[in-house]
Amino acid sequence: TPQMLRYILRSVDMTSIRTPGLVTSIIFAFMFLLRVGEFAAESPNVLGQHIIRRRHVVFKRNGFVTRNIHTADEIEILIPSSKTDQGGKGYVRNHFKTDDELCVVTMLAKWFEMTQDVDVNEPLFAFKIPTNPAFLDCVTRGRVDKVLKAAAHELGYPKGAISTHGIRRGAATAMISAGIDPGIVRLAGRWSSNIYKIYTYVTALMDGVARLMVKTNVAAPNHHLIRGG
């Protein structure tokens, strides 16, 4: 949820290169409804075939590509392939800058600045270890899972309630809860049908439903129909 993202952002030490990578990757994945294999590696040496690389991110300003990433008001990404896009046609998605602390444009610009010495063909969330610049580390599935589970525990979520898959599910729920058109949710999440509905957290969506149900005026049913039924 956005609340969990804010908690993670505010509670961790962002001075170490590994931590900003983890936090930025989680927020990035949430905003673009990514599957874990699209932004995190299995291990620093084992990369999934669908992982997004630095070259797949473009910073824009007023609709045009800009090299000054800190003036960008938009990012455009290419998701090169996925388990539902085995042909590798790819998906292009974008987000615009906001003044929120969770702004993915701002966070990604900071990440690119911190990792400007990493080759464009490397995974988006790869980084060099300051004590050993020759070694390239990377955000991994296990590290992301650890951060999410620790945050969930601190926030009082039931054990096992949160996993890496919950990023995509939580993002879809947040979009629906915000009143975003279901068609846009499907497009953002790259779902070809209404299957996205099973990914959303129904509990969150039911907030206020009981209050509305008991306050609505419903015409009394015809008693002949009731007797006949």
Solvent accessible surface area in square Angstrom, and as a share of the most:
residue,aa,sasa,rsa
1,T,61,0.35
2,P,40,0.25
3,Q,125,0.56
4,M,7,0.03
5,L,8,0.04
6,R,68,0.25
7,Y,68,0.26
8,I,4,0.02
9,L,31,0.15
10,R,166,0.60
11,S,65,0.42
12,V,51,0.29
13,D,93,0.48
14,M,66,0.29
15,T,119,0.69
16,S,54,0.35
17,I,28,0.14
18,R,99,0.36
19,T,31,0.18
20,P,5,0.03
21,G,0,0.00
22,L,16,0.08
23,V,2,0.01
24,T,5,0.03
25,S,0,0.00
26,I,1,0.01
27,I,2,0.01
28,F,0,0.00
29,A,0,0.00
30,F,17,0.07
31,M,59,0.26
32,F,5,0.02
33,L,3,0.02
34,L,2,0.01
35,R,39,0.14
36,V,18,0.10
37,G,23,0.22
38,E,3,0.01
39,F,4,0.01
40,A,4,0.03
41,A,0,0.00
42,E,90,0.40
43,S,37,0.24
44,P,41,0.26
45,N,130,0.67
46,V,82,0.47
47,L,66,0.33
48,G,26,0.25
49,Q,149,0.66
50,H,29,0.13
51,I,5,0.02
52,I,0,0.00
53,R,59,0.22
54,R,13,0.05
55,R,124,0.45
56,H,18,0.08
57,V,13,0.07
58,V,46,0.27
59,F,11,0.04
60,K,33,0.14
61,R,114,0.42
62,N,113,0.58
63,G,47,0.45
64,F,158,0.66
65,V,104,0.60
66,T,28,0.16
67,R,240,0.88
68,N,84,0.43
69,I,36,0.18
70,H,89,0.40
71,T,51,0.30
72,A,2,0.01
73,D,39,0.20
74,E,13,0.06
75,I,0,0.00
76,E,45,0.20
77,I,2,0.01
78,L,64,0.32
79,I,0,0.00
80,P,29,0.18
81,S,16,0.10
82,S,0,0.00
83,K,127,0.54
84,T,83,0.48
85,D,14,0.07
86,Q,121,0.54
87,G,73,0.70
88,G,39,0.38
89,K,188,0.80
90,G,18,0.18
91,Y,55,0.21
92,V,84,0.48
93,R,43,0.16
94,N,63,0.32
95,H,54,0.24
96,F,124,0.52
97,K,92,0.39
98,T,75,0.44
99,D,151,0.78
100,D,55,0.29
101,E,70,0.31
102,L,17,0.08
103,C,6,0.04
104,V,4,0.02
105,V,2,0.01
106,T,43,0.25
107,M,18,0.08
108,L,0,0.00
109,A,4,0.03
110,K,115,0.49
111,W,2,0.01
112,F,30,0.13
113,E,86,0.39
114,M,84,0.38
115,T,2,0.01
116,Q,138,0.61
117,D,87,0.45
118,V,7,0.04
119,D,79,0.41
120,V,87,0.50
121,N,78,0.40
122,E,54,0.24
123,P,4,0.02
124,L,2,0.01
125,F,1,0.00
126,A,1,0.01
127,F,0,0.00
128,K,71,0.30
129,I,37,0.19
130,P,103,0.65
131,T,129,0.75
132,N,74,0.38
133,P,84,0.53
134,A,103,0.80
135,F,80,0.33
136,L,49,0.25
137,D,2,0.01
138,C,4,0.02
139,V,1,0.00
140,T,9,0.05
141,R,91,0.33
142,G,48,0.46
143,R,54,0.20
144,V,0,0.00
145,D,36,0.19
146,K,153,0.65
147,V,31,0.18
148,L,5,0.02
149,K,93,0.39
150,A,57,0.44
151,A,4,0.03
152,A,7,0.05
153,H,141,0.63
154,E,114,0.51
155,L,75,0.37
156,G,62,0.59
157,Y,72,0.27
158,P,97,0.61
159,K,209,0.88
160,G,66,0.63
161,A,47,0.37
162,I,23,0.12
163,S,46,0.30
164,T,16,0.09
165,H,97,0.43
166,G,13,0.13
167,I,10,0.05
168,R,5,0.02
169,R,83,0.30
170,G,4,0.04
171,A,2,0.02
172,A,0,0.00
173,T,9,0.05
174,A,26,0.20
175,M,30,0.13
176,I,45,0.23
177,S,72,0.46
178,A,78,0.60
179,G,65,0.62
180,I,62,0.31
181,D,81,0.42
182,P,69,0.44
183,G,41,0.39
184,I,93,0.47
185,V,0,0.00
186,R,78,0.29
187,L,114,0.57
188,A,21,0.16
189,G,0,0.00
190,R,16,0.06
191,W,20,0.07
192,S,108,0.70
193,S,53,0.34
194,N,83,0.43
195,I,83,0.42
196,Y,4,0.02
197,K,112,0.48
198,I,124,0.63
199,Y,44,0.17
200,T,8,0.05
201,Y,53,0.20
202,V,94,0.54
203,T,120,0.70
204,A,54,0.42
205,L,56,0.28
206,M,102,0.46
207,D,125,0.65
208,G,16,0.15
209,V,42,0.24
210,A,72,0.56
211,R,142,0.52
212,L,120,0.60
213,M,130,0.58
214,V,125,0.72
215,K,148,0.63
216,T,77,0.45
217,N,152,0.78
218,V,123,0.71
219,A,92,0.71
220,A,93,0.72
221,P,94,0.59
222,N,77,0.40
223,H,105,0.47
224,H,108,0.48
225,L,134,0.67
226,I,109,0.55
227,R,171,0.63
228,G,70,0.67
229,G,102,0.98
